[in-house]
Amino acid sequence: MRALYLVGISVFLTTMSLFSFPDRDARGERVENFVALQSRIKVSLSQRNFQEGERIPLHYSIQNVGKEVVRIFPAGDFRYSFQIIIKDEDDRLVPPLEDPEFHDPVLKRRTTVVNLVGDENKEISLHRNESFSKTIYLDEYYSFQPNKKYFITGYFYPNYTEDKSSFLRSENTASFLLQKSKKERNFTPIAQSLGETGVITPEETIFLFLGSEMRKNWESHFKWLDFSEYILAYDRFSSVYIDSHVSDRDAVVEEFKQYLTSSPSGILKYFKVLSVDYPSRNDARVQVYVERMQGRFKTRYEYSYSLKKDEGMRVGYWQIKNLLVKVKK
């Protein structure tokens, strides 16, 4: 009878262990593996087709589909918690522009509870049916080729700083087709037909100027500049250029070109012409919104280009003579 009683207790305990909740940590909270049992993540894009130079926002959504409260701890740099695998139509992996490196030497859990407020949360609590969303702009971290289709799978690490082995994989795969820029298709024939029309607008000049920088076509980039005036907008070179003998100024300009090609303000990722006005018949001013990446940081600018009509051999062209830069917050 005693043996039968012990067997019954053993079966009961085994049954309870099968249906019990996961272990708790020292503070009585569910361990991070519990997140995978109660949560689902999805990735989505706002559209199926994007053009070159267009923003590509990927939307992450983490939803608590269980009955228990889920606690997640996104890292300060979201790229550790929200990881992405992108493959092209040939099933080749697309690498990020820069691999993340963790700079925090002390990997410890943050204990300040903040619920669904802002993008830099250290700890988030999700109750039943609540969700947390994060938008990641893929164009800032990956380089895509036009006329190709890409497929994105998302991975979420609930607490990357303490547990790099526990993660969730997105239930779906998002995809998009990158198309060649319409502006580039429109402006390129204009530039090629200058011999017939002899006319190019200041807006087209800026588009070709910045577009050639994005493609690192420096020969095309520099032909739109009047270096004798443009170099004066850069304090580092202006005084040297002015103080140099006329025969030595070409050498200063060559050094200035090397400086421009080194991307001192960061890599140009996006630009948009905002407005064009004409202070005089032979002068124009073009306002441009610009986004640049320096390492993992994005900076937004408003550029004001001053242009003048080319009075030399290239009648109908405009040359850039000055640049004013304002950082946008």
N, C-alpha and C positions, 0 to 999 in steps of 0.2 A: 504494500500500500504506500509505504514511504517512497519506494522507488518510482511508483506511478506518479506520486505528487511532485517529485523532483523533475520527472520528465515533462509534466504539465507546466511547471514553472519555466523550464528551459524553452519550451515551445512558445510560451507567452512572451518571454523576453526577446526571443528571436523575431517574433512577429512584430513586436513593438519597435525593434531596431530598424526593421524594414520600412516602417511607416513614420519613423520619427524625423524631426527636422534635423538639418545638418548641425554639426558641432558649433558651439559658440566660442568666442574668444574670451580673453581674461576679463573684459568689461561686460560680458554677457550679451554681446552683439553677434549677429550671424556672421559667419566667415564669408570672405568675398566670393567663394565658389557658389554661394547661395544666390548670387546675382544671376548667374547663368540659368538657374532653375526657374527663376521668376520673371526674367526680362527677355525682350525681343528687340532687335535693332534692325532698322531699314535705312537704305540710302536711296536718294532720289535726286533728279535733276529737273530744273524748271522747264527745259525743252530738250528736244532730241537732236537738234542741229545748232551748232554755234559757228560763228565766223572768226577768222583770225583777228586777234586783238580784242575780242569780246570777253567779258568776264564769264567764268564758268563756275557758278556756285553749286557745290555739292551739299545737300542737306542730310545730316545725320539725325536720326530719331531713335531715342531709347525709351521704351515703354515698359512699365511694370504691369505685367499681366497676371501676377499672382495675388495672394491675399496678404502677404507680409510686407512690411516696409523694407524697401531696398535702399542701401546707402552706398554711394559711389564717390570716388575720390579722384576727379580729373587732375592730371598734373598741370603745373603752371604753364608749361609749353604743351599745347593741346596735341601736338603731333605724336606724343608718346601714348596718350590715352586713345586718340582717334587715329588709328593707322589705316593706310589705304594700299591696296594692291591694284595696279592698273596694267592691263594688257591691251595690245593693239589687235587688229583683225588677223594678224599673222601669229597670234598667241605669244608674242614677245613681250617681256616685262619692260615697262617704262620706268626708268629710275628717277628719283627726285633730283632736283637741281642741286640740293645740298643735304647730306645726311645729318640728322639731328644728333647733337651731343649733349648729354646731361651735364649741366654746370653746377647743380646743387650737390655738394659733397656729402651732405647729411640727408639721407633718404628717410624721412620720417612722416608719419601720418599727421595731417592737419585736423584739428578737432573743433574748429569753429564751424558751427552748423549754419549754413546758408541755403535756403530753399529756392531754387529756380530763379536766382537773381544774377544777371550779368553773365559774361563769358569767362570770367577768371575765377570761378568758384573753386574752392579747395575741397568742399564737401557738399554733397547734394543728397537730400532724402526724397525718395519717390514713393508715394502711397499708391494704393491700388488704382490702376487705370491712369495714373499720372505719367507724363512723359517729359523728357528733356531733349531739346534740339540744339544742334550746333551746325553752323554754316561754314564751310571751308571753300575758299576760292582756289580751284585746282590750277588756274593759270599762274598763280604766284609761286607754285612749288614744282611744277612740271612743265616740260617743253613738249608741245604736240606738233605733229606734222599735218599740214592741210590735206584734205581729201582722204582721210583715214578715219576708221571707226575705232572707238576705244571702249573698254569694258572695265567697270570699277566695282570692286568688292571691298566692303568695310569691315574693320575689326575694332572692337572696343575692349580696352583693358580697364576694369572697374577700379583697380588700385595699382597702377603700374610701378609706383615707387617702392611698394612692398612686395608685390607678387607679379612677376613678369610671365608666369606660366598660365594664369587664369585669364581667359578672354572670351568674347562672344563674336561670332561671325555673322555678318548680315544675312538675313533670310533671302535677300534678293541681290541681283546684280544690275547696276545702272549702266546705261550705254549712251554714247553720243557720237555724232559725226562732225568733224571739224572741216568747215568749208573755207575756201580761199576768200579773203576779204573783198567785199564788194567795192570798197573805196579804192583798193589797190587795182582792181580790175578796171575801174572807171578812170583813175588818174594816169595809169601807165600809158594807155593810148594817147592821152592828152600830151604827156611828156614826149612821146615818140613822134607826134605829129607837129611839133613846134616848127619844123622846117616849112610846113605848109601854112600854118596859121600865124606863127610868130607871136603867140600870146600865151601867157601862163599867169594865173592869179596868185596873189600873196598866200591865200589859203592852200592852194595846191603846192606852192613852194615849201611851206612848212610841213605839209604832209609827206612830201618826198624827202625832205631834210631829216625828219624824225624817223620815217620809215626806213631809210637807209641806215640809220644808227641801230635800229632793232635788228636789221639783217647783217650788221657789221660790214656794210659796204662803204668803207670810208672814203674811197675815191669819189663816189657819188655824193656822200655826205658833205665833204669839204667844198664842193664846187658851188654851193649855195651861199658861202660865207664871203664877206668882204673882210679879210683878216686885218687890214690896216685899221679898221674901226672896231671889229668884234673883239679883238684881243684886249682892247682897252676896258672891257667889262670885267676882266679878271685881274684883280690886284696883284696876284703873284707874277704876272707877266707884263702888265701895262707899263710899269716904271722902267723895266729892263728894255722893253721895246722902244720906248720914247728916248731913253738915254743912249741907245745903241746907234752907231753910225749906219747910214743908209745901206751900206754894203754888207752889214752884219745882221740886218733885220730878218733876212730870209732864214738864217740859222735859228733865230728866236722863234719864228713862226713854225719851223719844223719841230722844235721842242714843245711848242704849244699843241701841235697836232698829236704828238705822243701822249701828252697829258690828257687830251680829250678822249683818245682811244682807250685809256686805262679805266674808264668809267669812274671818275672821282666821286660822283654823286650817286653812284649805284647803277644797277642795270635797268634800262628803260623797259617797262613791262606793258604800259598802256598810256595812250594819250588821246585827247579829243579836242578839236578846235572849237572854241566857245564863241568867238566873235571876231569880226574884222572891221576896222574903220580906217579912214583915209584923212589924216591931218592936212595933207596937201596933195596936189596932183601926182607928185612923184614920190610920195611917202605913204607907208601903210603901217598899221599896228595890228598884230594878231595875238589874241589871248588864247592860251592853250592850258587845259587841265592835264597834268602829268602824274603818273605813279611810277616810282622807282623802288627797286629792292636792293638793299645793302645787307648781304648775309641773309638773315631770316627776318629782317625788319623792313616794313614798307613805309615809305614816306610819300606824302601827297604834296604837289606843288601847283602853283599857278604861274605860268611863264608868260611874259609879255615881250614878244619879238618886235623889233623895229626893222622895217625893210625899206629899201630905196630902189627905184628903177635903175637897172643897169644901163649906164650911159656909154659903155664901151662897145665891144664887138657884139655882145649878145643883146640886141634890141628885143624888147618884149619879155625879158627875164627880170626877176626881182632878186636882190641880194640882201642877206641878213647882215645888219650893221651893229645891232645892239641887242642885249638880253637883260631883262629884269626878272628876278626870281622871288616869289613869295611862298613861304611854307604855309600849307593849309592844315588846320587842326581838325 
